[in-house]
Amino acid sequence: MARKKRSGGQSESKKEMPLPSEDEGTMLCVVQRLLGAGYLEVVCTDGNTYKAWIPGKMRRRVWMHEGDVVLFLPWGTRDMKGEVVYRYERDEVRKLIASGLLPEELLEEVGEEL
């Protein structure tokens, strides 16, 4: 019996990249360290370091590396934890820097180059 063919990747039209918003409470962060077991250590634009959880829908589909820029949603608890909402591609990071949403100093702090 022949296998079904899957369409590879995304469709022709690219999905629009989500931006950080105050009403949703999301912010831009850079991955500083991989902790394991689905957790990351991220440095955010507010200057704080958080422990970020990778949700199950992203865990085996989107791979995270040190220096990646992610959209982060803090849980609002005192233990500085939250979850990753989206990982930005390299060209999307350039757009964020050009629009002024992501300071270049944050990338330099982690040691990432574009």
Helices and strands as residue ranges (DSSP letters): E 27-36, E 39-44, E 49-53, H 56-59, E 69-74, E 81-87, H 90-99, H 104-110
